[in-house]
Amino acid sequence: MSQNRHQALGLTNQQVLDMYYYMLLSRKVDERMWLLNRAGKIPFVISCQGQEAAQVGAAFAFDNTRDFLCPYYRDMGVVTVFGMTARELMLSAFAKAEDPNSGGRQMPGHFGGKKYRIMTGSSPVTTQVPHAVGIALAGRMEGKDLVVFTSFGEGSSNQGDFHEGANFAGVHKLPVVFFCENNKYAISVPISKQVACNSIADRAVGYGFPGVSVDGNDPLEVYRATKEAVDRARRGEGPTLIEAVTYRLVPHSSDDDDRAYRSREEVEEAKRRDPILVFQRYLRETGVMDEAMENDIHDRVALEVDEGTEYAENAPYPTPESTLKHVYGE
């Protein structure tokens, strides 16, 4: 019997079962999207596969009734915890009018939604970081008790937006959690050719706040570090940079051939540490989840993915004239 690490962190059995559900939902929606893309039904996929533990573990540390998300394009695990459904994710993939992110006008992975407290993303990487810092500043000016989550890949931590956002947040001690999902590759460029420091977390010291590096395959470890960062931010002690070290199990996107820059052996080795399988083992060993419960979660996810796919495939596209909406004053 493994030690119940989640209880030591203040998480209930139901909460860790929910974590598993969100990780599995993100994976199964993602896998379905690849099939739809290869069948010529949707144009583009950018994956969360391999990063679900980092995403879901971090999201559980926030309060979805008052905190804000400025996620990056892989963050399916984060946005599902904040309320996005399989149906909504599929509406976005099919670019349908009911897509909550943009009404079918943005690329997939550009998550957004006022009702979910998710600020819409844009295609240039890292632009969400200074926006997150701006929301945190606005929250402070309005006297609101809010913390802002913003995520990005390790390649993004080289962009000016990251450095400007981190510097401003550090100077003003703003309630932001900078969450780097280090999946080892910026498209095809390995981390050894991107940064000279040992860890992305090392960059925080230059901006006057803590940086921590955690195992991104362990949702409980990610939750622990993120919860500390959120609590710190709520106390007015400023930002934290978290590096979740993870691995992207599939190509950068459906338009990428990763065989050109990494070996199959490397990818297969990473698959043996698949965060969903690792967490499933933990839940079984601690007696939190038995076979019947696991089957129930799998059945629930399968139903949601099937229903979401069918609904989105048959839903109407946006009308041509809606292209001009929100462009000119009306």
Summary of the structure (lengths in Angstrom):
residues: 330
radius of gyration: 19.3
end to end distance: 63.8
largest distance: 63.8
contacts: 1147
relative contact order: 0.17
helix: 49%
strand: 10%
